[in-house]
Amino acid sequence: MPKVLISDKMDPKAAQIFRERGVEVDEITGKTPDELKAMIGQYDGLAIRSSTKVTKDILEAATNLKVVGRAGIGVDNVDIPAASAKGVVVMNTPFGNSITTAEHAIALMFALARDLPEADKSTQAGKWEKNRFMGVEVTGKTLGLIGAGNIGSIVADRALGLKMKVVAYDPFLTEERAIELGVQKVTLDELLARADFITLHTPLTDQTRNILSAENLAKTKKGVRIINCARGGLIDEAALKQGLDSGHIGGAALDVFVTEPAKESPLFGTPNFISTPHLGASTTEAQVNVAIQVAEQMADYLVSGGVTNALNMPSLTAEEAPKLKPYMSLAEKLGSLVGQLAHGAIDRISIHMEGAAAELNPKPLTSAVLKGFLGTQTDTVNMVNAPLLARERGMEVREIRTEREGDYHTLLRVSVRTADGERSVAGTLFGDQAARLVELFGIKVEADLTGAMLYVVNEDAPGFIGRLGTTLGEAGVNIGTFHLGRRQAGGEAVLLLSVDQPVTAELLATVKALPGVKTAMGLRF
């Protein structure tokens, strides 16, 4: 039974879900890094919030760990490269607090529009400064969305309900999706020039860092009000203060800062500035949602192999996993076969999915091929770290999909580029379950890939099969299955035999000594 540690305070429903799904769970919070390091080795999964730091040291000690689940969006407290190298899946729950964050952005927009914090402070101080707080309506105003993904789209929906006009800048937003959302897709410069309110809903990347720089803030409409409930670092905070002080920016509300906790900031005390302590996800509903989601995702992975919202591995839903499982087995075996047979430096590997295979999620299949291929070189490779190891070795990985069917209803082909040219193997599924090799280095052959196997390339000549059978019998090796393929009569033939005993070096030497043998190798699946 898989075993999970919940190391941060989390809604009790998380532990309940783990147990219902057949996962043993311990709730042990508040441990020091050394204490966590001493105990982590016994767990298959680690469920965290923001307090636990999953460092390289922790991961090195986590000898059985398969998955880390973060109940929330941010994973700054997880060393993802180290987890990937270790083969540990890292998941988060990006949608559990989407509505809560979107609502907080709308709340801050209203607070800016009507100057609510200052008006409250003034009124409770015994002043009645009715004429001081002249706000603006949001109806009819233009809201500029920077980022129209999950949270941004919810904000757009709420803003349209408030009778606002919504323009959106997002490089990944298609015209069709913009129409579906009811927003107008624009360039960043157009958004800056037109928006009365700007709200940010994008991750912090090299492309989005300081997207509201001093230069871009200067392009905004005078009196613009800016809201950020996404990530600190999207706005140049010094430039924002200058804009507020000059009056060019009519107001700003930040829930996130470059440095958090933000115990001090030049923005504090600036007129028309509102701040909250990263409350975007802080509602009772959101905390329950993310706890439930992280438990469901981790349990799916540990019990059925489903991968959802992983940051270092292709997603594979619990519904997809059973359908993809036989394909992934085939992919791994083909990768292993070409890895065992192809020699020399390999700088490119291509995965061609044909027919029914082309309709599947390609990323898990690619990872499975790489796992099989690299597994012939190292015993520490798995589905998570295989793509990383391939990149580290300078390998180019290609995915090719052809939806039309060829000779087979479904086909996977794995090709590698070596100094001697391309080498490829191909396989299919019989009955949508049984993996079967159908082509080996250009030679048609039908073979199961299982257990210990003997691979022989020989001259196609009468009597060879009898001599080989006699040789194996004399060596005490029993043949399980026998598969033969050839390009043409009298040319080069390939034999694949599954055998009940390991293929030893002595046996290979004996087989290689037979007349007509060009190559003999032992294979293992």
Disulfide bonds with the S-S distance in Angstrom:
none
